Amino acid sequence: MAAAYEQALRALDLRERDDPLTQAVAKKVIEIRQTGIRDPAQISKLAIRAFRDL
């Protein structure tokens, strides 16, 4: 899960760990993982898509 989180942050160009958006990415990664998806690349891709679609 950490790899997916880090990959998503890099792709979204987020660096500040205290940024509310960074925290939202963490919550989204957890939410996606809880659906049963285990592949970090897939989790990251889905998380990135969720934030780019905003």
Secondary structure, 3 states (H helix, E strand, C coil): CHHHHHHHHHHCCCCCCCCHHHHHHHHHHHHHHCCCCCCHHHHHHHHHHHHHCC
